Structure formats: C-alpha cells, structure tokens
Amino acid sequence: MNVQKKVLAQLAMAFLLLISFLGCVDQDIPQKRTQDRFQIKLYSNGKLVSSWISSGTVGRTRGVFHFKDEETGKTVWVSTKAGNLIVTSAE
C-alpha cells in the first residue's frame, strides 16, 4: 500500500509539472519574419506617431512587436496597445 501511494504521488507530481509547462505556452504564437529589412509604422487615432526601419527580424509575442532599429542599433519593443502597427517590407 505504501508503494502505491508513492507511485501515485510521483504520477501526480509529473502531471502537475506537465500542466505547469503547458500553462506557459503562449497562446499568441510568436511570429518571426526573416527578411532583411522592414518598415514599422505606429499610428494612433489615425495619425503617424513613429516609424522605424528594422535591420532584420521582426518578432511578435503576446501583442508586443520587437525588432532592432537600423538607425540606433537598439532593440525596440512596441505594444499593440500603443496604437495600430503596420509592418511592411522596406526592400
């Protein structure tokens, strides 16, 4: 009986561990674009607020776009909550 409890406890732990990993899966699967350059424009209330040229990949995770700004060389993070983001090819 003691062995059965130990096995059940191990199975329960394995199940909880599996569930915790599945709970961390992003519902909004990151989307990566692997083109050389992209133009990213941020609009708010129909007006252009900011624009960038990326120097490579544009990624998206949970409504946040991230890319390396060609001008500054720094990574930029922009939430879709900031406005409408338009990503197009800069080629």
WOWO-V267228 format. One record per pair of residues at least 6 apart in sequence whose ideal C-beta (glycine too) atoms are under 7 Angstrom apart, sorted by the first residue. I is the first residue (numbers start at 1). J is the second residue. D is the distance in whole Angstrom. If there is no record, write none. Layout:
I_J_D, I_J_D
//
This chain:
26_61_6, 26_62_6, 28_61_7, 28_62_5, 28_63_7, 30_59_6, 30_60_6, 30_61_5, 31_60_5, 32_57_6, 32_59_5, 33_57_7, 33_58_5, 34_57_6, 35_89_6, 36_56_7, 36_91_7, 37_53_6, 37_54_6, 37_55_7, 37_70_7, 37_90_4, 37_91_6, 38_54_4, 38_58_5, 38_67_7, 38_87_5, 38_88_7, 38_89_6, 38_90_6, 39_51_7, 39_53_6, 39_88_5, 39_90_4, 40_51_7, 40_52_5, 40_54_6, 40_58_7, 40_65_7, 40_67_6, 40_85_6, 40_87_5, 41_48_6, 41_51_5, 41_86_5, 42_49_5, 42_50_5, 42_51_7, 42_78_6, 42_82_6, 42_83_5, 42_85_6, 43_49_6, 43_83_5, 43_84_4, 43_86_7, 44_82_7, 44_83_4, 49_83_6, 52_69_5, 52_76_6, 53_70_4, 53_71_7, 53_90_5, 54_67_4, 54_68_6, 54_69_7, 54_70_6, 55_68_5, 55_70_4, 56_68_6, 57_67_7, 58_65_6, 58_67_4, 58_87_6, 59_66_5, 63_79_6, 63_80_4, 63_81_7, 64_77_6, 64_78_7, 64_79_5, 65_78_5, 65_85_6, 66_75_6, 66_76_7, 66_77_5, 67_76_6, 68_75_6, 69_76_5, 78_85_6
//
